């Protein structure tokens, strides 16, 4: 149980670090958020939890493919935020991301990459 609490605390500290950095500097917050810190932590946790190498490798592989359809959201959000406000922009970006994911999953399936 102590190990699980440690994992939660360290992982949540990354989110707090990003939000606190973003308060001070847009660029620094964006840079830290763009780093694959959560993925690196997940890979470390999988390794420390003695997961098979194949599982760890698959996590990294699928993370790459799942990141690609999320990228349009980062372009749409600033424009939508100015136009319709925070909550509607966030909801629209969630819809955009879901749509991009479905389209991307259908596209990658043609190349033998099954994302669902």
C-alpha positions, 0 to 999 in steps of 0.5 A: 500500500505504501508503494501505491501511495508513493506512486500516486504522490510522485505522479501527482507532483508532476501535474502540480509542477506543470500547473505551477510552472505555467502560472509563472511562465507560459513557455516553461509550463508548455515545455514541461507539459510537452515532455513525456513525464507521465509516460516516463513515470509509467515506464518506470512504474512498470519496470519497478513493478516487474512487468515483462519487457514486452508490456513496457515496450507495448506501452511506449509503442501505443503511447506514440500512436495515441499522442498523434491524434491529440495534437490538433487539440493543442492548435484548436484550443487557443482559437476556440478559447478566444471565441467561445470561452474556456468550458465550451472550448474544452468540450469542443476540443474533447470532441475534436480529439475523439473525432481525430482518434476515431479517424486516425484509428481507422487510418492506422488499421489499414497499416496493421496498427490496431488502436482499439 
